[in-house]
């Protein structure tokens, strides 16, 4: 799991456990720092999730 806090936005990513998604993450972060608000690449968006109601991705289910 990777947590990124960028410009006041929390971003949680799961399953970034191989070189390819980690390289995509680093490339995206470089672009974010260089030019600002760029969309999350599809490969990362599929791994994004919300934790306690913050960040991109679906809201986590609440256990009964």
Steps between C-alpha positions, in 0.01 A plus 500: 500500500620851420380823655561833323395834645525758224359853513271415790360191325550154647553223247506135600611237252486125555700227329792720393726203558687464174726721292248597230233667719770659718671647192164635379446655844841669494444632147159636601643665812776666296238638262286618792791689650600645163167610357229462761165329485534209257252215503588178672608243239260209449754252638506697827131591505421128509709474817365816671266478796358729767606452859268638768315706243802682353683467174413372157325170445189332632393548860602195704217273618398534863495178698182428693 
